[in-house]
């Protein structure tokens, strides 16, 4: 029984339709690649506040500012 946890930032307002597409797509991928039945695949989407994410040792907003300065 596969369990997939997708974490996304809460920014941008992910719609229920987009979440449904993610759930369907991930479930179908596991069916097609691993032969896992759709009714045995669990997908959970967690929306996390932007300030609760980090990359490169920095909060995401600071990382993005620095990355923008470099480009």
C-alpha positions as CSV (number, residue, x, y, z in Angstrom):
1,X,0.0,0.0,0.0
2,X,1.9,3.1,-1.2
3,X,1.6,6.3,0.8
4,X,2.8,9.5,-0.9
5,X,3.1,12.8,0.9
6,X,3.3,15.9,-1.2
7,X,4.4,19.1,0.5
8,X,3.8,22.5,-1.2
9,X,4.0,26.0,0.0
10,X,0.7,27.7,0.7
11,X,1.6,30.6,-1.6
12,X,-0.1,30.9,-4.9
13,X,-3.4,29.4,-3.8
14,X,-3.4,25.8,-5.1
15,X,-6.9,25.0,-6.2
16,X,-8.9,21.9,-5.3
17,X,-8.8,21.0,-9.0
18,X,-5.0,21.2,-9.0
19,X,-4.8,19.0,-5.9
20,X,-7.1,16.5,-7.5
21,X,-4.8,16.4,-10.6
22,X,-1.8,15.7,-8.3
23,X,-3.6,12.9,-6.5
24,X,-4.8,11.3,-9.8
25,X,-1.4,11.7,-11.5
26,X,0.6,10.3,-8.6
27,X,-1.8,7.4,-8.2
28,X,-1.7,6.6,-11.9
29,X,2.1,6.8,-12.0
30,X,2.3,4.2,-9.1
31,X,-0.2,2.0,-10.9
32,X,1.7,2.2,-14.2
33,X,5.2,1.9,-12.8
34,X,4.8,-0.4,-9.8
35,X,1.4,-2.1,-10.6
36,X,-0.2,-0.7,-7.5
37,X,-3.9,-0.6,-7.5
38,X,-5.5,2.9,-7.3
39,X,-7.7,1.9,-4.4
40,X,-4.6,0.9,-2.3
41,X,-2.6,4.2,-2.9
42,X,-2.9,7.0,-0.5
43,X,-1.8,10.6,-1.4
44,X,-1.7,13.4,1.2
45,X,-1.0,17.0,0.2
46,X,0.3,19.2,3.0
47,X,0.4,23.0,2.5
48,X,3.1,24.6,4.5
49,X,3.5,28.3,5.2
50,X,6.3,29.9,3.2
51,X,8.2,30.9,6.3
52,X,8.3,27.3,7.4
53,X,10.5,26.3,4.4
54,X,14.2,26.6,3.8
55,X,16.7,25.9,1.0
56,X,20.4,26.3,0.9
57,X,20.6,27.1,4.6
58,X,18.2,30.1,4.2
59,X,14.5,30.7,4.6
60,X,12.9,30.4,1.1
61,X,12.1,34.1,0.7
62,X,15.7,35.1,1.5
63,X,17.0,32.4,-0.8
64,X,14.8,33.7,-3.6
65,X,16.0,37.2,-3.0
66,X,19.7,36.2,-3.2
67,X,19.0,34.0,-6.3
68,X,17.3,36.9,-8.0
69,X,20.3,39.1,-7.3
70,X,22.6,36.6,-9.0
71,X,20.6,36.3,-12.2
